Each structure stands twice: as structure tokens, then as C-alpha cells.
Amino acid sequence: MAEIKPAYLITGSDEAKIAAALARLRARAEGEGGAGALEVFEPAGGGGPDADALVGALPALSLTATRRYLLADRVERWGAAQAGRVAEALGDGAPDTTVVLIAHGKKPAKLAKAVEKAGGEVLTYDAPRDRDLPARLVADAAERGFALELAAARLLVERMGASTIRLANELDRLALWADGGEVTLADLESMVVDTSEEAKWTLSDAVVERRADSAVLAAERLISQGEGVTGLVYAVSSRLRQAHEALTGLEAGRPPKQVASSLQMHPYAATMLVKRLRGASLDELRAGIATFADLEVWCRGGSDYEESVALTLAVRRAASGEAG
């Protein structure tokens, strides 16, 4: 085990890496001295942790643990005076004590300098660029003991967004499923959707790509999970409008990258949406938008049969490119 230092500043935008570093710290502290070896100073309300309490705890002695660990999270919220008091206290040092400061985002220069002057270390974890996320997931999957196909990694980013915490949780789940094997694009596409958000993506994509059978299956699955028709109407309508906006730009001669960047959605998802529009028709997209607009009005007014039936009919009609 590496020698522990008297102080650390963990900083950056990669929340998953920061969380992993904190998990290692907790495990080490509890392994050395039990739960009492780690004292946590958490932020109060919208502010930072109690800087004065941290400074006051530094000279204290422990009768139960060989080494004390003091953890302060969200120190980027400290004002200059608070950060200055902590920086000065770090310079005095404390025997058998390790101070860990967590700053989410930009590195606080004064604290970084104080940590290094005290013989500590600054650890910076910055999230990768969106375009580099799939390759990062492949590497992280290998660290978890399974292989992740690059195409499958791209699908994960498209479906789940750029949150490194959320993606890391999904990799943990896939590691259990893979059991040392490989997860391919086909594996992900065939898995039962675990969240309503992902299922809505599946439904919306199927409608845009005019895959009627897949769209109907996705809609029926969501209804069986308790999703309301109104929410699904909004999700699909939004995607159809985005697709219409993108296709209008493409047919006007705008470059695909420019069209994707103009959409109000995740960059990778926007790029994939533009690719899905090959062979699409503006008339069909307009017909789909009109179909779901009619369904929304119909749901508000009541009817003689269930809304779920109306949704199925609307999904099939829109995904088939039929007029309402």
C-alpha cells in the first residue's frame, strides 16, 4: 500500500473518478482504524463545509486510531477568508493526520499551493470530452474485468448522456452481467430497458427511423411500467420536432456537423439523430408531429377507449409515415 501523505486536494470535473478516490480513502481509513478514523465535514445548505470546525479538529488527538483522516467536501464554495484559514492551518501540520479536501470543478489555487507546501498532493480528475467518452468507457470496462465493444460504448453515451457518475454505475451493472466476458452492441440493444428515460429514447428513435413494430413494442413496455401517455406524447413529439428541425437544415444544404451543433440536445445524441435521418422525409415527419398533436388533444378531451390503445395507434401511424 502506498505511503499516505499529510494532505490531499482532489479536484476536477470527473465526478466518477472523484467518487472512486473517496471510496478508496474511506476503505483505507476504516481498514486502518475503523469507522471512527474518518471525520467528515459536509457542506451545510448551499455553502461549503465548516472551515473553522476543520481547523479546530486538526490539532486534536485520537485515542482509537493510529491515523486520523479529516475529509472536507465542496471546498470550492469557501470564500477567500475561509480558504485562507485552512491553508494556514495546513502549514502547521498535525501528527498522524491526513486532511483531504474535495473541490468540484476548477482547482482552488491557494489551497493547492498550501497542500503541496505541507507535503501533500493535488489530484486532478477532469472529465473527458464528449467525443472521447466511448473510448474512456472501453478502458474503464477493462479495469472492471470485462470487454466493452466500442459501438456499445457509443450507445451508452447516446442513451445516458455525459454524466460520468451515471456511466460508471452502468458499467458496474454491466460488469456483473458480463461476468468477465464481452458486452456488444447487440447485447445492449437486446437487454430489457432498465429505466423509463432509456425506454423513451428507444421509442422516440424507433418512430423517427420509421420502425413501426419496434416503436409499438417500446410504447407497450413503457405503458406496462406505469408511464403516463401524456409524458410519452411529449417525449416523442419533442424528438420528432428535433428531427424535423435537423432535416430542414440538411435539405437547406447546411453541413451535418453544423446542424447537429444547433440542436438543443446532447452533442453525441444530436450527431446520432442527424445520421438517423438518412432517407427521411419532411412530409413524414410533419405527419408524425401532427399525429401526436392530435393524440394530445384527444387525451385531454376523453374518449370511448383507453389512452394506451390510442397511443399504440398513434405510434404505429407516425412510425409508418402515414398521415393522421
Secondary structure, DSSP 8 states (H G I E B T S, - for coil): -----SEEEEEES-HHHHHHHHHHHHHHHHHHH-GGGEEEE---TTS---HHHHHHHTT---SS-SSEEEEEE-GGG--HHHHHHHHHHHHH--TTEEEEEEEEBS--HHHHHHHHHTT-EEEE-----GGGHHHHHHHHHHHTTSEE-HHHHHHHHHHH-S-HHHHHHHHHHHHHHHTTSEE-HHHHHHS---SHHHHHHHHHHHHHTT-HHHHHHHHHHHHHTT--HHHHHHHHHHHHHHHHHHHHHHHTT--HHHHHHHSSS-HHHHHHHHHHTTT--HHHHHHHHHHHHHHHHHHHH--SS-HHHHHHHHHHHHHTT---
